[in-house]
Amino acid sequence: MISDNLLKQIAFIKEIDKVKYIQRKTKLFNSDRNENDAEHSWHLAIMAVVLAEHSNENIDVLKVIKMLLIHDIVEIDAGDTFIYDTQKNHTNTDEERLAANRIFGLLPKAQAEELIEIWEEFEAGETKEAKFAKSMDRLEPLLQNTSNNGGTWAEFGVDYDKVYNKKKVIKDGSEVIWDYAENLINESVDKGILKKI
C-alpha cells in the first residue's frame, strides 16, 4: 500500500523540477550562459557548507542549507525578480506568499509547515542562519559579475551605489566575507567594470 504522504512528497518533487527552468539574469562564471534557479540554489548550499566557519555566529548549517535550497522555489509561480529591478521590489511579495502556500502545500502538513517556516525565516533575514544564508545569496552574483567583466552590472547599467547597498547585507552574516566582498566591489571600480556616478 502506497502511503498518502509518499504520494504528496512525490508530487512536490515533480513540481519543483520547474525550478530548473527559471532563468536568472546572472551568468555562470566566465560564461555567456544564464544561470537557472536550481544551479543557483545548489551553488549557495555548497558555499554555505564551505564558508560556514566565517559566519559571525555559530550557525545550524543544515538549516542554512535548507533555506538556500528552498528560497527560490516560490519563483516557480512568482518568477525571478532581478535584484536591481527598478519596477518591482525584491522583497517578499504577495505573489511569493501564495506560491509558498501552494507549492509547499503539496507536501504532508508537517513538512509543508516546516518548509514554509524556514522560507519565512529566510525572507525575514533576522536570525543568524537567515543572515548567513542571505550573505551567500548576495555573494554568489558578486563573484559571477566580477568573473564576467561586470556581467549584469554592465548589461543593465547598475552603478556602484546600487551594488554596494544591495551587497552590504553580507556583513550581517559574515564580516570576514564582507571584507572580501567590499574589496571585490572596490577592485571592480578600479578595473572599470563597475561605474561610480
C-alpha positions in Angstrom: 0.0 0.0 0.0 1.5 3.4 -1.0 1.0 6.0 1.7 -0.7 9.3 1.1 2.5 11.0 2.5 4.7 9.4 -0.1 2.3 10.4 -2.9 2.3 14.0 -1.7 6.1 14.1 -1.4 6.5 12.7 -5.0 4.0 15.3 -6.2 6.2 18.0 -4.6 9.4 16.6 -6.0 7.9 16.6 -9.5 6.6 20.2 -9.1 10.0 21.6 -8.0 11.6 20.3 -11.2 10.3 23.5 -12.7 13.0 25.4 -10.7 15.5 24.2 -13.3 13.7 26.2 -16.0 13.8 29.6 -14.2 16.5 31.7 -15.8 18.3 34.3 -13.7 19.9 37.4 -15.1 23.3 36.5 -13.8 25.5 34.3 -15.9 27.7 31.4 -14.9 31.3 32.1 -14.0 33.3 33.2 -17.1 30.3 32.4 -19.3 27.6 33.8 -21.5 25.0 31.3 -20.3 22.5 32.4 -17.8 22.3 30.5 -14.5 19.0 28.8 -13.6 17.5 28.9 -10.1 18.3 25.2 -9.4 22.0 25.8 -10.2 22.0 29.0 -8.1 20.4 27.2 -5.0 22.8 24.2 -5.3 25.8 26.6 -5.5 24.7 28.6 -2.5 24.2 25.4 -0.4 27.7 24.2 -1.2 29.0 27.7 -0.4 27.3 27.6 3.0 29.0 24.3 3.8 32.4 25.5 2.7 32.2 29.0 4.2 30.3 28.4 7.4 33.4 28.9 9.6 33.3 32.6 8.6 29.8 33.2 10.0 29.6 35.9 12.6 28.0 33.4 14.9 27.8 29.7 15.3 25.0 28.5 13.0 22.9 25.4 12.3 24.5 24.7 8.9 21.8 22.2 7.9 19.1 24.8 8.5 21.0 27.3 6.3 21.3 24.6 3.6 17.5 24.1 3.8 16.9 27.8 3.4 19.2 28.1 0.4 17.8 25.0 -1.3 14.2 26.2 -1.0 14.4 30.0 -1.0 13.7 30.4 -4.7 11.1 27.6 -5.1 8.4 30.3 -5.0 9.7 31.6 -8.2 8.0 28.7 -10.0 4.8 30.8 -9.7 6.1 34.3 -8.9 9.0 34.4 -11.3 12.5 35.7 -10.7 12.8 39.3 -9.8 16.2 40.8 -10.7 17.8 42.2 -7.6 18.4 45.6 -9.3 14.9 45.8 -10.8 13.6 49.3 -10.7 9.9 48.4 -11.3 9.4 45.6 -8.8 10.8 45.4 -5.3 13.0 42.4 -4.5 11.2 41.6 -1.2 8.7 39.1 -0.1 5.6 39.8 -2.2 2.0 38.6 -2.1 2.8 36.5 -5.2 5.6 34.7 -3.4 3.4 34.1 -0.3 0.7 32.5 -2.5 3.4 30.5 -4.3 4.9 29.2 -1.0 1.5 28.1 0.3 0.6 26.3 -3.0 4.0 24.6 -3.6 5.0 23.7 -0.1 1.3 22.8 0.5 1.7 19.8 -1.8 3.7 18.2 1.0 2.3 16.4 4.0 1.1 19.0 6.5 4.0 18.8 9.0 6.6 19.1 6.2 4.7 21.9 4.5 4.6 23.9 7.7 8.3 23.3 8.4 9.4 24.5 4.9 7.1 27.5 4.9 8.5 28.4 8.3 12.1 28.1 7.0 11.2 30.1 3.9 9.7 32.8 6.0 12.7 32.9 8.3 15.0 33.4 5.3 12.8 36.1 3.9 12.7 38.0 7.2 16.5 37.8 7.5 16.6 38.3 11.2 18.0 35.0 12.6 21.7 34.2 12.5 21.0 31.4 10.0 19.0 33.7 7.7 21.6 36.4 7.9 24.3 33.9 6.8 22.1 32.4 4.1 21.4 35.9 2.7 25.1 36.6 2.7 25.6 33.6 0.5 22.8 34.7 -1.8 24.4 38.1 -2.2 28.0 36.9 -2.6 27.5 34.4 -5.5 26.2 37.0 -8.0 29.0 39.3 -7.0 31.6 36.6 -7.8 29.8 35.9 -11.1 29.7 39.6 -12.2 33.4 40.1 -11.3 34.3 37.0 -13.4 32.3 38.3 -16.3 33.8 41.8 -16.6 30.8 43.4 -14.9 28.2 41.0 -16.1 24.7 42.2 -15.2 26.1 45.5 -13.9 27.3 46.4 -17.3 24.4 44.8 -19.1 21.7 46.7 -17.1 23.7 49.9 -16.2 23.9 49.1 -12.5 26.2 51.5 -10.6 28.4 51.3 -7.6 26.0 52.7 -5.1 23.3 50.2 -6.1 25.7 47.3 -5.9 27.2 48.4 -2.6 23.8 49.0 -1.0 22.5 45.5 -2.0 25.7 43.7 -1.1 26.3 45.3 2.3 23.8 42.8 3.9 26.7 40.3 3.6 28.2 41.9 6.7 25.2 40.8 8.8 26.1 37.2 8.2 29.9 37.4 7.9 32.1 40.4 8.5 35.1 38.4 7.1 33.3 37.6 3.9 32.0 41.3 3.7 35.6 42.5 3.9 36.4 40.3 0.9 33.3 41.3 -1.0 33.8 45.0 -0.3 37.3 44.7 -1.6 36.0 43.0 -4.8 33.5 45.8 -5.3 36.2 48.4 -5.0 38.5 46.5 -7.3 35.7 46.3 -9.8 35.5 50.1 -9.8 39.3 50.3 -10.2 39.1 47.9 -13.2 36.3 49.9 -14.8 33.8 47.1 -14.7 31.6 48.9 -12.1 30.8 52.6 -12.6 30.6 55.2 -9.9 28.2 58.0 -10.7 
